[in-house]
């Protein structure tokens, strides 16, 4: 469930990411091409404009309204140009257990923290996990958790494992914090005897860095003791994650695409699924890996780290 995208590079109009392309993120709320579930439980974004007042603080928007009908979102998208964007459409299971609220809309960013996070996936038995996870969350961040999602708890764990989440972070610091976060999740699942599919695709940014994780605990494992159990697509298909880089993203040759090639790249996009009709410039993020991009040197440097 859920679809997300992250962009880092030359300033881009939000409308060109959220509405205009063939598989724009807003369209993925009701017509995703790589997921057979709708994403109708909310929309949110963070967008960094280096020319705006207090440039380290992003524009923020969150709503439980369906984004295709959201005139406020459309109006902002047609006005804001940003060098970094993190956006998310939320999906929840089709039952009464899902909680649709403003507090549960991604991306998550606690006050005073530079880092923001969006999640595509679902941690099995998260209610049982929360009391044990709380042992590893710093008290000041535990007080900031306001929603019910597993995603916000993953975020709280991540920032709790950063020495100072208020400052600029290095790639190594983010990698170490992610590894510690995944260790806590893995150990907690083991303590509770959880061995069921739990996808954890993460989109993380500080406004000038971009991180994406493609991961799944116990992929392919599902309940066999309940014949009435409804299996979701994640039990059979590894959640998708793609990226593309180039010199410029926009409308070229009567279609939306990234042009310029990776060797001249100064912009990068990571998404749950390609936004554009032309997918030849998109690459799939390897399973069980983290991709990192940083443009503070003027051009994106991309690194891939494999996770246990």
N, C-alpha and C positions, 0 to 999 in steps of 0.2 A: 504494500500500500504506500501511498504518497509518491510524489514526484518533486524533484528539486533541481535547481541549477545554480551554478556559481560562475561569475565572470570576473576577470582581472585583466586590465590592459588599457588601451586607448579609450577615452570616454565614449560611451554608447548610450543612445536614448533607450530608456526602459521599455518603451513601446515596441522597440525592435527585438526585444527578448521575450516580452510577456504576451504580445498580441499578434504581431505581424507574420512571423515565419509559419511554415506549413504545420509544424508541430510545436508552436509556441507554448510556453508553460501554462498559460490560461486555458488553452485548448486541451491540454493534457488533463485538466480537471474533469472533463466529460468525454474525452476521446483519446486516451493514451494508446500508443501503438505497441508498446512492449509490456503492457500490464492489463489484465482482463478484469480490472476493478476500477470503479469511478472514484474520484477524489473530491468529495463534496463537503468536507468538514472544516474548511477554512483556508485562508490565503494570507501569507505575510512576506515582507521583504525587508532587507537592510541594504542601503545604497550609499556609497561613499563618494562625495564630490569634493575633490581637492581644492576647488575654487570657492567653496562655500564657507560660511562662518563656522569656526571650530571644526576643521576638516577631519579630525580624528573621530568625530561623533557622526554616525550615519543618519541619513533619513530613515525613519522606521514606519512601517505600516502593517497593521494586522486587523483582520476582520473575519467573522464567521459567515459573511455573506458570500454567495457564489460569485467568484471573480468575473465570470462572463457577464454578469448583470451589475457589476459594481462601477457606477459612474465616477465615484471619487477615485478609485484605483486607476481607471482609464485616464482621467484628467491628470493625475500625477505622472502616469507613464508617458504621456505626451509632452511633459514639461521637463522632467528630470533627466539629465545626462550624468552618468556616473562612471568612474574608473574601476569600481569594484561593486559587485552586486551579489547578494545571496537571497534567493527567493524559493518559496516552497508552497505547494498545494497539498493539503492534508487529506489523507484517506483513513477511514476507520472501518472495522467490520460492520456488516449489515445486521446489527442486533442492538438491543437496548442497553448493552454494557458500555458502548462507546460514549464518551463525554465530549460534546461539542461546546466549546467555550472559548472566549478570547484568551484565557490563560493558557490554553493548550495549543495555540497557534505558533508555529515556528516562524522565523529562527528565534533561538533563545540567546539572550545576552544580558547577564546580570549587571546592575549598576556598578561602575568602576572597572569593569573588565573590558579589555580591548577585543577579546576573542568572542566570536558568535558561532552558533552551531545549528544546523538543521539535520534531520534524521529521516531516512527511509528504511523502515523495517518494523520489527515487533519483537520485544523480549518476552518470551514465554514466562508466565507466572510472575510478572513484575510485582504484583501486590505482595506476594510472599517474599520477594527479594528486597523490598524497600527497607524493612527493619535492619537487615544485615548490611545493605549498602550505606545506610546512615552512619555506620561506624567509620566509614572512610570519607565522608563528606565534612569539610570544614564547617563548624557551627555557623559562621557568618554567611556561608552560602546555603546551608540547610534552611535558614530563615527566609531566604529569598525564593525558595521553591513555592510557586503559587498554583501550579496546575496538577494534573493527575497522570501525565504521560511518562512513559519510560524514557523518552527523549530528553526531558528536562533533568532527569536523574543522571543520565549519561553525561550531560553537560556539566552538572554540579560536580560529578566525579572528576571530569577533565580539569576544570578550573581549580579544584582542590589539590590537584597534583602539579600545578604550576607554582613555582616559587613566588612569582609576582605577576599575576594575570593583568595588571594594570599597565604594564610597560610593553615596549616592542619585544617580540619573542624571536628566538632563533629556531631554525628547523629542528635542531637537535632537542631543544626544550619541548617543542610540540610533539616530536616523536616519542620522547621519554614519557611525557604525560599520557599520551595515547596508549603506550604499552602498559603503563601502570593501571590505567582505566580498564583495559581489556583483561588484565590479570585479576583485578577485583571482580569483574563480571564473571570470569571463568571460575574463580574460586567459589564465588557465591552460588553459582549454578551447581557446582560439585557438592557443596554443603547441603543443598536442598534436593539433590538427586535429580536435577533438571537435565534432560538429554534430548530435547526436542528442538526442531528447527527454529532458529531465532536470527533473522537477518539484521545486520547492523551496517548499513551504508551511511557514512557520515560526510557532511559538507561543512567545512570549517574555514573561517577567514578572520583576519584582523584588519582588513581594509587595504593592506598592501601585501598580504600573503594569502595563499590559497592551498587548502589541504582537502583531499577527498579520500575516503576509506571504503573499500569494497570488501565486506567480510560477512561471514555467517557462522554462528555457533551450531554445531551438529546438523549440518546441511543434510536434508533428505530424511531426517528422522521424524516420525510423526506417530500419533496415538494409534494403537491397534486394539485397545481394550473397549472402545466405545463405537459400535457400528453406526451410530447416528452422528459421529463427529464430522463436521464439515471441514474438508481439507482446502487450504488456500494454495494459490499458485506457488508460493514460496517453498512449499514442500517438495516441489518437483523442478522448479526453475530458479537458478541463482539470480538474485536481483541484479538488474542491468546497471551499468555505469560507464559513461563514455566521455571522451575529451577531444578537443580540437584546438589547434594553435595556428597563428598566422600573423600577418601584418595588419590586417583590417577585417573586421566583421561588418557585413552590411548587405545591401541589395545589389548584386552584380550579375549581369547577364540574365536578367529577368528571374532571378531566384536568390534567396537568402543563403549566404555561405561565408566562410572565413577564407580569405585569399592571402597569398603571399608566401605560404609554405612555412614549415617549421624552422628552416634555416634562417629566415628573416623575421621570425616571430617577435612581436611585442605585445601580443594579446592572447589570452587563453580562456576557454570555456569548458566547464565540466558539468554534465547533466545526466539525469537518470536515463534519458534517451535522447538521441540527436534531435535538435530543434528544426533542422533544415531538411528539405527534400533531398538535397545532394548529401549523401552520407559518406562519400568517398574520402573526405578529409577528416572523418572522425575515426578514432581508435578506441577500442574497448580497454578499460582499465582491468588489469589482471585480477583474478580472484585472490583473496587473502593478501591484499597489498594496499599501500598508501601512496598516493601521488602528491607531490609538493611542488608549488610554484611560487616564485618570489620575483617581483619586478622592481625592487628598490635599487637595483643596479642599472635600471633603464630598459633592460630586456628580461623577459622571464627565463629564469633558470629552473628547469624541471628535473626533479629527482623522483625515483620510484624506490620505495622501501617495502620489503616483504615482511609480513607479520606472521607470528606463530599462531 
